[in-house]
Amino acid sequence: MSAPSNENLTEATGVPMWDPEVDDVLVCRQVRQETHDVKTFVFSAREPRDFRFYPGQHMTFELPVDGMVTRSYTISASAARPYRIEITVKRVPGGPGSNWLHDNMLPGKEINVIGPSGDFTTDANAEEKLLFISAGSGITPMMSMTRTACDLSEPYDLHFIHAARSPSDIIFHKELELLASQNPTLRLAFTCDTTSAHHSWSGYIGRLNIQMLAMMSSDYKERKIFCCGPARFMEGVRAMLQDVGFNMDQYFEESFDFGAETAGTIEEPSSAPEISGDTYRVSFPKTGHVVVVSPGMTILSAAKEAGLLPMSSCQRGICGTCKSKLLSGEVDMQHGGGIRKREIDQGKILICCSTPLSDVEVEL
Ligand SMILES: Cc1cc2nc3c(=O)[nH]c(=O)nc-3n(C[C@H](O)[C@H](O)[C@H](O)COP(=O)(O)OP(=O)(O)OC[C@H]3O[C@@H](n4cnc5c(N)ncnc54)[C@H](O)[C@@H]3O)c2cc1C
């Protein structure tokens, strides 16, 4: 499954492409309440833009909370409808980013974004059988992939399993039922932790286990599996598949959980250690800390070793939280889309995914 050929589309429609290096402002056009704690936000560019994204990719939003926090959200919309971006956000109790969006993002508001980026997408061909397993807000990449496949009338043999707390917590429930009724090769199964007397429920009840999985998708061992949900849910799915000898080369997952870290106490600088052999010197001039590191160690790890605790979150070069200025030296940065090319040109790096290639000085 790949994004439609946008070049031809642009030629046909005259709508310019969204260029992540130049374009970075989205305008909110619509807000939809999906469940009691989940909203979908619909955005487009100020002027019409043709967004090029693969189903399953995300955008990183710069949210004006306590200065600024960055949070990534998967595009839940179909990649075959390229003129808008939709994200579907679950309100996390006490979470600064999701609550800001729920309480402040209204039609007409503008927001800065980075992306689209990410490699959680299926390049499956029509002969392959797919199995999507999601829980909670982890449904969003699966929804984009499913919507795209249905929009493009691609005849995938797709089983879609979703786990939720209760029937009323199932995001996109009605739309998925509709898509399944129109697409015979899409088969759905839901399981809920609990049900209530107010809601008639004919789906599964309880935590997903291997017996349940086999009933929901009897040929799951022959399928390519895509999984997304809370860290413990995915750990459980992985362990259960490994236990039954599933070929894990056919298992792909996306994590929304980073285990957020925040700025903390800075310890007193220690004197610069001796430099030897295959090592580089990582200096933080603002605080006077210097660390000697082996090749392959990230600048973030070096900062932590120095007793510093810079803001960081994803550790994968996605979220942009640890963006810092490289004052001198060279690094190898293997980022996942959390930084723009023009920021790199200005000497910015993401320290979580940058390893020194020489002695370096970094401003934290
Ligand atoms: C690639 C990717 C795609 C994603 N897609 C989606 C999606 O489609 N939909 C979706 O809903 N989410 C998605 N997420 C998750 C999303 O990015 C946010 O992590 C989520 O919305 C929670 O952010 P938050 O700021 O509200 O809470 P967080 O900052 O994650 O906070 C969570 C918890 O940590 C606590 N906390 C936060 N900051 C502090 C602090 N400074 N001190 C003490 N405690 C603190 C909060 O109280 C809260 O309980 C995605 C994440 C990734 C990486």
PDBQT file of the ligand as one rigid body, heavy atoms in Angstrom, charges set to zero:
ROOT
HETATM    1  C1  LIG A 401       4.871   8.602  16.356  1.00  0.00    +0.000 C 
HETATM    2  C2  LIG A 401       3.789   8.959  17.375  1.00  0.00    +0.000 A 
HETATM    3  C3  LIG A 401       2.478   9.030  16.975  1.00  0.00    +0.000 A 
HETATM    4  C4  LIG A 401       1.478   9.330  17.907  1.00  0.00    +0.000 A 
HETATM    5  N1  LIG A 401       0.185   9.378  17.493  1.00  0.00    +0.000 NA
HETATM    6  C5  LIG A 401      -0.795   9.648  18.383  1.00  0.00    +0.000 A 
HETATM    7  C6  LIG A 401      -2.167   9.667  17.966  1.00  0.00    +0.000 A 
HETATM    8  O1  LIG A 401      -2.504   9.441  16.796  1.00  0.00    +0.000 OA
HETATM    9  N2  LIG A 401      -3.115   9.963  18.901  1.00  0.00    +0.000 N 
HETATM   10  C7  LIG A 401      -2.781  10.211  20.212  1.00  0.00    +0.000 A 
HETATM   11  O2  LIG A 401      -3.692  10.481  21.025  1.00  0.00    +0.000 OA
HETATM   12  N3  LIG A 401      -1.482  10.178  20.631  1.00  0.00    +0.000 NA
HETATM   13  C8  LIG A 401      -0.499   9.924  19.751  1.00  0.00    +0.000 A 
HETATM   14  N4  LIG A 401       0.814   9.918  20.162  1.00  0.00    +0.000 N 
HETATM   15  C9  LIG A 401       1.129  10.267  21.553  1.00  0.00    +0.000 C 
HETATM   16  C10 LIG A 401       1.271  11.804  21.663  1.00  0.00    +0.000 C 
HETATM   17  O3  LIG A 401       2.444  12.222  20.984  1.00  0.00    +0.000 OA
HETATM   18  C11 LIG A 401       1.396  12.303  23.125  1.00  0.00    +0.000 C 
HETATM   19  O4  LIG A 401       2.418  11.547  23.757  1.00  0.00    +0.000 OA
HETATM   20  C12 LIG A 401       0.105  12.162  23.879  1.00  0.00    +0.000 C 
HETATM   21  O5  LIG A 401      -0.906  12.972  23.299  1.00  0.00    +0.000 OA
HETATM   22  C13 LIG A 401       0.295  12.568  25.336  1.00  0.00    +0.000 C 
HETATM   23  O6  LIG A 401       0.872  13.842  25.383  1.00  0.00    +0.000 OA
HETATM   24  P1  LIG A 401       0.603  14.812  26.595  1.00  0.00    +0.000 P 
HETATM   25  O7  LIG A 401       1.477  15.984  26.442  1.00  0.00    +0.000 OA
HETATM   26  O8  LIG A 401      -0.857  15.069  26.760  1.00  0.00    +0.000 OA
HETATM   27  O9  LIG A 401       0.990  13.945  27.800  1.00  0.00    +0.000 OA
HETATM   28  P2  LIG A 401       2.475  13.511  28.219  1.00  0.00    +0.000 P 
HETATM   29  O10 LIG A 401       3.414  14.640  28.223  1.00  0.00    +0.000 OA
HETATM   30  O11 LIG A 401       2.832  12.291  27.461  1.00  0.00    +0.000 OA
HETATM   31  O12 LIG A 401       2.125  13.175  29.612  1.00  0.00    +0.000 OA
HETATM   32  C14 LIG A 401       1.648  11.912  29.941  1.00  0.00    +0.000 C 
HETATM   33  C15 LIG A 401       1.696  11.819  31.442  1.00  0.00    +0.000 C 
HETATM   34  O13 LIG A 401       2.935  12.333  31.912  1.00  0.00    +0.000 OA
HETATM   35  C16 LIG A 401       2.705  13.336  32.881  1.00  0.00    +0.000 C 
HETATM   36  N5  LIG A 401       3.619  14.446  32.646  1.00  0.00    +0.000 N 
HETATM   37  C17 LIG A 401       3.850  15.082  31.512  1.00  0.00    +0.000 A 
HETATM   38  N6  LIG A 401       4.755  16.064  31.675  1.00  0.00    +0.000 NA
HETATM   39  C18 LIG A 401       5.100  16.021  32.952  1.00  0.00    +0.000 A 
HETATM   40  C19 LIG A 401       5.995  16.754  33.747  1.00  0.00    +0.000 A 
HETATM   41  N7  LIG A 401       6.694  17.773  33.238  1.00  0.00    +0.000 N 
HETATM   42  N8  LIG A 401       6.113  16.433  35.036  1.00  0.00    +0.000 NA
HETATM   43  C20 LIG A 401       5.398  15.433  35.545  1.00  0.00    +0.000 A 
HETATM   44  N9  LIG A 401       4.538  14.689  34.848  1.00  0.00    +0.000 NA
HETATM   45  C21 LIG A 401       4.389  14.975  33.580  1.00  0.00    +0.000 A 
HETATM   46  C22 LIG A 401       1.325  13.838  32.680  1.00  0.00    +0.000 C 
HETATM   47  O14 LIG A 401       0.783  14.259  33.907  1.00  0.00    +0.000 OA
HETATM   48  C23 LIG A 401       0.625  12.637  32.115  1.00  0.00    +0.000 C 
HETATM   49  O15 LIG A 401       0.040  11.867  33.134  1.00  0.00    +0.000 OA
HETATM   50  C24 LIG A 401       1.813   9.596  19.257  1.00  0.00    +0.000 A 
HETATM   51  C25 LIG A 401       3.160   9.520  19.639  1.00  0.00    +0.000 A 
HETATM   52  C26 LIG A 401       4.117   9.198  18.714  1.00  0.00    +0.000 A 
HETATM   53  C27 LIG A 401       5.529   9.114  19.145  1.00  0.00    +0.000 C 
ENDROOT
TORSDOF 0
